[in-house]
Amino acid sequence: MDLRTLADRLQIDDLLTSYTRAIDTGDWDRLDAVFTPDAEIDYTSTGGIAGRYPEVKSWLAENLPMFPRRQHVLGQKEVSVDPEPAGTARVTAYFLNPMVLPQPDGSELLWEFGGLYHHDLVRAEDGWRSTRLVEELCWKRGL
């Protein structure tokens, strides 16, 4: 593995971390450094929406605060940097995403999702960006 490939893989890993930290902390503007402005995002497998980045960003900001505590864990990552066309990559990352949903009686319900994130990436001037994200649900618990 050459130095360029190693650097790409580290930058892509940082991008995935930025994505999960933005979602978990509600720092929605941090997602601007994760996605291209015209990125396509599909959360339909977990009950969300599919659309272009600006629409999905707004949807996240409106809907995810109902879960005041969110915590992604990323596992195995399969990264493929394509030599042609230069500057593209595909990533599949395993995820575990528990979220707490407060109940009217004061108790809390724990929702958990497990699945795969499939990203198509492009190398931009200031780093890698996702042009497409599809969330694939493998299992859920607590719903």
Secondary structure, 3 states (H helix, E strand, C coil): CCHHHHHHHHHHHHHHHHHHHHHHHCCHHHHHHCEEEEEEEECHHHCCCEEEHHHHHHHHHHHHHHCCEECCEEEEEEEEEECCCCCEEEEEEEEEEEEEEECCCCCEEEEEEEEEEEEEEEEECCEEEEEEEEEEEEEEECC
